[in-house]
Amino acid sequence: MKLIPVLLMIFTLAWNVSKADEITDVEWLQGFLTVKYFHANATLASCTVFNSSNKPIGGGEMLVKGKVASLIISVPQKYRDSVDVYVTCEKVY
């Protein structure tokens, strides 16, 4: 019966692994938006910040290191520390 806990542990570990193309963290840091983007085989990633009207208000590109791109994106003052923005990221190459 030791097989069931082992299978449960393997299933739990497999379930919690990041997807091949995923924003794993977004935080405000001193008025800048920091974004962590995971991609299994990207070399360069691009992220764009949008306001609640779906208009782009900031963006950037960063080399992927260890399968993660860490971007610091400047946004206009009126949006800083706002929850009314969202981020999209994609592999450039």
Steps between C-alpha positions, in 0.01 A plus 500: 500500500803732495439540127202733547689774693785484246260534208323788676832680554600456133161625382522805730850590379402460136186709551689797651765534226477823296363480148732550203378857448388673819524825695603372842513826698394865467576759769527875544845616611556871564262602221623243247326178404723194537409194294637147512428303183580129466555342159662161448682580175502878445812714463325839501163590654277803453236625745237773462299673773141602419257728683135414570408636152733242338744771387874428529667723760842339538717214391842351467717215379749292693731208440382177657744357756434165664168487309379820674494858373497767774366830370467837671242706311444873537135609483345850507473652849117485512507118470773433756398262779167447323312171480330616177785388275585161354805349332550271202830339403621303203808333361680718243749230402 
